[in-house]
Amino acid sequence: MSTSIGTEPNAKVQPLPRGKVIAYWITTALLAFVVGSGGIGQLTRQWGTLESVKILGYPLYFLTILGTWKVLGAIAILVPGFPRLKEWAYAGIFFGLTGAAASHAFAGDYGAYAYHIFTTLSFAVLALASWALRPKSRKL
């Protein structure tokens, strides 16, 4: 990946720092795996997702809605192009994760050592890191 410096057609091309590119792909792949697998778990109504929805007091059809959006969001952040779609996907992932943390907190479902809140907020930070590390070709 590279970026051009200057506005002339023959402007110098400088490669992006390799570490930043690697960090971007690691955070993005991990985020896509976490969000996508969670979405698949919700769509297939795995036991843990059913229990969580019941504890939080949400209707079961939320699993279909959230699972579909999660799978689509994971795909959106991985495929090339579509910068506006990526912005929306990152926003949706961040809002979904922070909303999940708030839902667990308000329902009193902290888990051992506040596991539910800590993990969902950690993944929200991962989403922010992936978004911030995006190369220019993946930005608006």
C-alpha positions in Angstrom: 0.0 0.0 0.0 1.2 3.5 -0.7 0.2 7.0 -0.7 1.2 9.8 -3.0 2.7 13.0 -1.8 1.9 16.2 -3.8 -0.7 16.9 -6.3 1.3 16.4 -9.6 0.6 13.2 -11.6 4.3 12.2 -11.1 4.3 12.7 -7.4 6.5 10.6 -5.2 4.9 7.5 -3.8 5.8 6.5 -0.3 4.8 3.2 1.2 2.8 3.2 4.4 4.6 2.1 7.5 4.6 -1.7 7.4 3.8 -1.9 11.1 0.6 0.1 10.7 -0.6 -2.0 7.9 0.1 -5.2 9.9 -1.7 -3.7 12.9 -4.6 -2.7 10.8 -5.1 -6.2 9.3 -4.6 -8.0 12.7 -7.2 -5.8 14.4 -9.6 -5.9 11.5 -9.3 -9.7 11.1 -9.8 -10.3 14.8 -12.8 -7.9 14.9 -14.4 -9.5 11.8 -13.9 -12.9 13.4 -15.4 -11.9 16.7 -18.3 -10.0 15.2 -19.0 -12.5 12.4 -18.9 -15.6 14.6 -21.1 -13.8 17.2 -23.6 -13.1 14.4 -23.5 -16.7 13.2 -24.1 -17.8 16.8 -27.1 -15.5 17.0 -28.5 -16.6 13.7 -28.1 -20.3 14.6 -29.5 -19.6 18.1 -26.7 -21.1 20.0 -27.4 -21.9 23.7 -25.2 -19.0 25.1 -26.9 -16.4 22.9 -30.4 -17.7 23.8 -29.5 -17.4 27.5 -28.1 -13.9 27.2 -31.1 -12.6 25.4 -33.4 -14.1 28.0 -31.3 -12.6 30.9 -31.2 -9.2 29.3 -35.0 -9.3 28.7 -34.9 -8.9 24.9 -37.2 -10.8 22.6 -35.8 -13.8 20.7 -36.3 -12.2 17.3 -33.5 -9.7 18.2 -31.1 -12.6 17.6 -32.1 -12.7 13.9 -31.8 -8.9 13.5 -28.5 -8.5 15.3 -27.0 -11.7 13.8 -27.7 -10.5 10.3 -26.3 -7.1 10.9 -23.2 -8.5 12.5 -22.4 -10.9 9.7 -22.9 -8.2 7.1 -20.8 -5.7 9.2 -17.9 -8.3 9.4 -18.0 -8.7 5.6 -18.2 -5.0 5.0 -15.0 -4.2 7.0 -13.1 -6.9 5.1 -14.0 -6.4 1.5 -12.1 -3.9 -0.6 -13.8 -0.6 -1.6 -17.1 0.7 -0.3 -15.6 3.3 2.1 -19.0 4.7 3.1 -20.3 1.2 3.9 -17.2 0.6 6.0 -17.9 3.8 8.0 -21.4 2.6 8.7 -20.3 -0.9 9.5 -17.7 0.4 12.0 -20.3 2.7 13.6 -22.8 -0.1 13.9 -20.2 -2.5 15.4 -19.2 0.2 17.9 -22.7 1.1 18.9 -23.7 -2.6 19.1 -20.8 -3.5 21.4 -21.2 -0.5 23.7 -25.0 -1.1 23.7 -24.3 -4.7 24.7 -22.0 -3.5 27.6 -24.7 -1.1 28.8 -27.4 -3.8 28.5 -25.4 -6.2 30.7 -24.7 -3.4 33.2 -28.3 -2.3 33.4 -29.6 -5.8 33.7 -27.1 -6.6 36.5 -25.5 -9.3 34.3 -21.9 -8.5 34.9 -20.5 -12.0 34.9 -17.5 -13.1 37.0 -15.2 -10.1 37.5 -17.4 -8.0 35.2 -16.5 -10.3 32.3 -19.5 -9.4 30.1 -18.8 -5.7 30.4 -15.1 -5.9 30.1 -15.1 -8.1 27.0 -17.7 -6.1 25.1 -15.9 -2.8 25.8 -12.6 -4.4 24.9 -14.0 -5.4 21.5 -15.4 -1.8 21.1 -11.8 -0.5 21.6 -10.7 -3.1 19.0 -13.2 -1.7 16.6 -11.9 1.9 17.3 -8.3 0.7 16.7 -9.2 -1.0 13.4 -11.1 2.1 12.3 -8.2 4.4 13.2 -5.6 2.3 11.5 -7.4 2.1 8.2 -5.3 2.8 5.1 -6.3 5.8 3.0 -7.8 3.4 0.4 -10.4 2.3 3.0 -11.4 5.8 4.2 -13.9 8.3 2.9 
